[in-house]
Each structure stands twice: as structure tokens, then as C-alpha cells.
């Protein structure tokens, strides 16, 4: 039995290797709001020819919008723990003919992007990471000045609704994607920059946090 969330990286990797083929179904199970992935990419503020790092890129669910944003002259770097997830991401890239994507299986805590990214995206991955604050700090240090970091994540609803749903959500998370609904992504990002914007969806059960790195 899983006692707490998030889990150790090796356990997380093993779980996502098994979930990879079914991952798209969890968007329905967890009521992922329509358009939220596209909105998260839009808030990155990237242009054609720029570089984006996606931390926890999974099966590549965000790649169509990232490709549209950066164009063929840009580049996407994706890092993920799970080879099962990355194999599906590679298959998607091959199918769509995307040659400007570099995928690496590695713990994001030790990953160094080959180029300084213009933007960084966490998409339904931040809450699964055991050392998420340290990972956030590590990738933030690689972000270029004036670049943006976006965290799109699920969390408990506000108020009494959140308190009532907590036992169900936590049990469901432990049984499936291992995300921690008690994460504090907004607070963690505010510790790095004063330039923070956020939006929420579905009565606060999904949040998009945007942090801009000050010019140095």
C-alpha cells in the first residue's frame, strides 16, 4: 500500500511504464478541462525558432501545440523518467515527422538542457515529483532571462468542496497517476520570482501558474 504522495522516482517510473498505453484515458477520468493544454503552451509566450524544455513530457500530449508555437526552426527538449512514456512520444514524433525534438530518459533533478531554454513547461508532472521544489529550482536556473516557466497541474477544489473530495481524490491518485493534490506549485513559483500570473479551471481543480524570470 502506498502510504503517501509523491512516491520515490523508481516506483513512479515503474508505474508510468505500465500506464503509458492508457495515459490518454486519464484525461477523461480526471476531467481535464478542454483547451487547457493549448492555453498552457500559449502562456509560455514562445515564438518561432525558440527552445522549450518540457519537464515530464510523457507521451507527448503537448507536442502539437508546442510545435505550432516554435515552428520547424525551433527545438523541444523533453525529459521523463519513464521509458514506456518516452517510447510512445518517440513514436508520435516519427509519425508526425517532427525532427526537432530531443527526448531523454533521466531524473529531472540531474538533467541539464543542452541549450538555455526560452521557456519551460511542467504539464501534469509537477505534482508527481518527490523532489519537485529542487527540480523547479534546478530548471529555473537554466531558463534564460525574461523566459517563462509554466506549471499546469491538478489540485483539490477550494473550500468545503475540496475537503469533501479529498479522500476520494487521494485514493484515486494513489491507484493511478501518483500525483499529490496538496502540492503548492503557485507558492513554489512565487519563491523564485515576483512576476507570477495564474489562472484556474473547473472550480480551482486545475491551475496554470506562470513565472517570468527577471532580466539579469
C-alpha atoms as one frame of an Amber mdcrd trajectory, in Angstrom:
protein
   0.000   0.000   0.000   1.228   3.492  -0.851   1.412   5.491   2.368   1.950
   8.969   0.948   2.357  11.019  -2.191   4.531  11.732  -4.091   6.476   8.461
  -4.439  10.108   7.546  -4.919  11.298   8.103  -8.523  11.865   4.405  -9.236
   8.343   3.493  -8.127   6.986   6.377 -10.191   8.916   5.210 -13.254   7.598
   1.674 -12.911   4.007   2.861 -12.545   4.169   5.128 -15.593   5.797   2.428
 -17.696   2.638   0.394 -17.063   0.252   3.324 -17.546   1.774   4.603 -20.802
  -0.612   2.833 -23.178  -3.653   4.004 -21.196  -2.493   7.501 -20.281  -4.877
   9.374 -22.563  -7.831   7.799 -20.721  -6.857   9.555 -17.513  -7.686  12.913
 -19.070 -11.300  11.729 -19.072 -11.106  10.118 -15.636  -9.796  13.331 -14.058
 -12.000  15.690 -16.133  -9.133  17.544 -17.766 -10.689  20.825 -18.966 -10.851
  21.171 -22.772  -8.227  23.544 -24.149  -6.108  23.675 -21.005  -3.028  22.179
 -22.674  -3.241  24.679 -25.523  -3.658  27.516 -23.026  -0.620  26.394 -21.010
   1.521  26.435 -24.162   0.123  29.822 -25.169   1.183  31.237 -21.796   4.777
  30.136 -22.424   4.944  33.068 -24.829   7.363  31.365 -27.204   7.922  32.322
 -30.825   9.113  30.518 -33.931  12.732  29.451 -33.659  12.867  29.313 -29.868
  13.746  26.473 -27.462  11.344  24.847 -24.991  12.077  22.338 -22.240   9.197
  20.132 -21.101   9.824  18.524 -17.717   7.880  15.272 -17.553   6.950  15.237
 -21.231   5.191  11.848 -21.021   3.670  10.526 -24.238   3.895  13.923 -25.962
   0.364  15.184 -25.405   1.568  18.821 -25.590   3.769  18.448 -28.657   1.223
  19.545 -31.293   0.789  22.932 -29.598   4.489  23.295 -28.834   5.337  22.556
 -32.472   2.845  25.159 -33.666   4.392  27.709 -31.300   8.078  27.211 -32.147
   7.879  26.081 -35.785  10.382  23.819 -37.553  13.296  26.125 -36.734  12.698
  25.808 -33.002  13.542  22.885 -30.748  11.797  20.944 -27.987  13.691  19.133
 -25.240  11.681  16.569 -23.312  12.830  14.775 -20.172  10.942  11.972 -18.428
  11.630   9.109 -16.011   9.537   6.560 -17.882  10.852   4.757 -20.933   7.322
   3.485 -21.567   6.042   7.053 -21.856   9.007   8.179 -23.964   8.650   5.289
 -26.402   5.159   6.499 -27.227   6.424  10.057 -27.501   9.116   8.942 -29.957
   6.538   7.041 -31.985   4.404  10.184 -32.173   7.385  12.248 -33.352   8.208
   9.656 -36.019   4.591   9.530 -37.175   4.312  13.313 -37.431   7.786  13.785
 -38.894   8.997  16.018 -36.070  12.792  16.016 -36.203  13.257  18.960 -33.846
  12.506  17.036 -30.631  15.179  15.640 -28.297  13.930  13.152 -25.698  15.941
  11.978 -22.690  15.093   9.418 -20.004  16.532  10.935 -16.859  15.551  12.216
 -13.438  14.771  15.889 -13.985  16.745  16.717 -10.836  20.005  15.846 -12.603
  19.060  16.912 -16.135  20.879  19.763 -17.869  19.384  21.097 -21.071  21.939
  21.287 -23.926  20.783  24.839 -24.682  19.432  27.514 -22.379  15.655  27.227
 -22.900  13.466  30.195 -23.729  10.588  28.575 -21.839   9.949  25.607 -19.538
   6.747  23.601 -19.146   5.535  21.274 -16.416   2.248  19.741 -17.544   0.550
  17.392 -15.056   4.016  16.342 -13.912   4.933  18.689 -11.059   2.636  17.021
  -8.527   4.172  13.600  -9.208   7.742  14.631  -8.373   9.184  13.750  -4.980
  11.834  16.482  -5.076   9.709  18.920  -7.038  10.925  22.137  -5.386  14.559
  21.197  -6.009  13.708  20.242  -9.593  11.905  23.549 -10.080  14.928  25.456
  -8.787  17.297  23.422 -10.965  15.459  24.046 -14.226  14.696  27.660 -13.311
  18.447  28.273 -13.072  18.738  27.137 -16.706  15.946  29.371 -18.024  17.077
  32.414 -19.964  16.419  35.908 -18.660  12.890  37.111 -19.493  11.889  33.486
 -20.144   8.712  31.966 -18.754   8.075  28.820 -16.753   4.562  27.378 -16.751
   3.135  24.762 -14.392  -0.225  23.280 -15.393  -1.449  20.984 -12.649  -4.434
  19.412 -10.908  -5.227  20.117  -7.270  -8.094  19.907  -4.802 -11.013  22.272
  -5.265 -11.251  25.282  -2.979 -13.174  25.360   0.291 -15.566  22.747   1.577
 -15.747  21.040  -1.830 -12.036  20.296  -1.633 -12.309  18.952   1.894 -15.157
  16.666   0.886 -13.425  15.369  -2.232 -10.027  14.883  -0.612 -10.385  11.199
   0.467 -11.688  10.204  -2.964  -9.082  12.167  -4.915  -6.149  10.962  -2.823
  -7.276   7.335  -3.146  -7.690   7.736  -6.901  -4.271   9.368  -7.241  -2.609
   6.554  -5.315  -4.313   3.971  -7.508  -3.363   5.671 -10.766  -1.074   8.592
 -11.615   0.535   9.159  -8.183   0.028  12.928  -8.214  -0.038  14.837  -4.932
  -3.135  17.094  -4.807  -1.598  19.007  -1.886   1.236  20.439  -3.985   1.886
  24.172  -3.719   3.026  24.990  -7.231   1.955  28.620  -7.040   3.762  29.189
  -3.738   6.868  27.396  -5.012   6.983  29.559  -8.128   6.471  32.755  -6.136
   9.587  31.858  -4.130  11.588  32.260  -7.361  10.051  35.363  -8.906   7.673
  38.197  -8.152   6.425  38.107 -11.732   3.740  35.434 -11.346   0.391  35.037
 -13.075  -2.105  32.248 -12.536  -5.391  31.016 -13.898  -7.654  28.240 -12.711
 -10.272  25.979 -14.260 -13.060  23.704 -13.060 -13.683  25.409  -9.703  -9.988
  25.583  -8.963  -9.297  21.891  -9.529  -6.789  22.799 -12.256  -4.328  25.665
 -12.161  -1.917  27.232 -14.631   0.931  29.133 -12.960   3.233  31.356 -14.994
   6.508  32.748 -13.699   8.722  35.162 -15.660  12.445  35.294 -14.951  13.757
  38.795 -14.433  16.346  40.187 -16.805  19.826  39.863 -15.377
